[in-house]
Amino acid sequence: MNIVAVTACPTGIAHTYMAAAQLEKIGKELGHKIKVETQGAMGIENELTVTDIKNADVAIFAVDIEVEERQRFNGIKIVEVPVQLALKDPKSIFAKLAD
Amino acid sequence: MRLFASRSQLHFKERRSMSNEGIVENLKKLRQYLLTGVSHAIPFVACGGIMIAFAIAFAPMTSSGPDFSHSPKLKLILDIGSAAFALLLPILAGYISYAIANRPGLVAGFVGGYLASEVKAGFLGALVAGLIAGYSVNLIKKLPVPKYIKPIMPILIIPILSSLVIGVLMLKVLGIPIANLMTFLAEWLKQMGTGNAVLLAMILGAMIAFDMGGPINKAAFFFGAAMIKEGNYAVMGACAAAICTPPLGLGLATLINKPLWSEEEHEAGVASLAMGLIGITEGAIPFAASDPFRVIPCIMCGSMVASVIAMLGGAGDHAPHGGPIVIPVVDHRLAYVVAIIAGTLVTTLLINTLKTLANRKKPSVDIEA
């Protein structure tokens, strides 16, 4: 699948980036194409472009806070989970995508 | 149903499928709103807190507090730090409201947060202000308006109406009772006996360590900071000692028993020690994330020990910040140092013991456990 993802935790210095790394790693292992945008204390990094989102089958939000510029994702299926889940059990998130 | 629901509607339906789940969902959303506010406020706390602590630290201490009359440069730093700190409540309320109502929510949130600090309703006041501001903006958005008014809704009508709502509420209805609650808490703390003081210190220490800079940590921290304004430095002292022991204790643990920890954890350990020294509990997060069920109880115990010793030793903290960096502005510094060292050692010994036991049970090291 073609996946876009956003990670964001309240402090934005640790969990945000660890979650992004996990999603990228597991996503690639499972054979998906995945791009992860981080919304940490530095603001939006590795920003998802309009084309990225248009071409994606599904969006994963691994977030504990509101996603910035959420309207970009209108019209695409969104799976929203706590950022912790991306660290503890990232595979379960990808399992949810199939539903 | 599913056939003609668009993709985004599907998502919407999933979110409120059952009423019971709906309540859980709403609570989750509420938490997300509050955390969005806290998330934007954190850099202001760190910046203001460290600048204020630095300025107070190098100014001569008198019986009535630090004396800045002979050190204009320190006064300058104090003023800049205080400016960052003064913005804290508006930012907090503003971004809670932003999370709920998006951009139209900003004005009412900021105004509400500013008024919360004006009427001395503090952190609690700002949280309430942000929530009410956001929800009232969402209500105003739904007002049926003629087409020619639509364009001026977000820049004129919504800001004015919602600011009026939150302003009247904060100034005339909610502000005073919340401010009274804060004063009542301060009075209660002043009259509290030793037994209760120890209990309070234990609770604060546990809260500080539990989520390492998350909302529970910040609730305890803001309580301590608010009490400084009321002239009670003991509460912040207990928090300040507890704030630094999780990163210090875990950092030390990686140094004294290297085989227990992974290569990344050794690197994180050094960073964690540095963060501990300047009073940033978040340094402990990488460890807690990979092994929460062992790490979190250990750092909670360490922080509780630190805050109880600080409280009993009368280690009052005059700056809204924690860790060894604030030592110069602490009363009874020896007790404060002892508290930090004891808390750090407890954390280190507990986590290394638990890790050793876990490794013994399972010969292969399970990193994910």
Interface residues (C-beta under 8 A of the other chain):
Chain A: A8 C9 P10 T11 G12 I13 A14 H15 M18 A41 V63 D64 I65 E66 N74 G75 I76 K77 I78 E80 Q84 L87 K88
Chain B: S6 R7 S8 L10 H11 R31 Q32 Y33 L35 T36 V38 S39 I42 P43 Y98 A99 G213 G214 P215 E282 I285 P286 A289 S290 E368
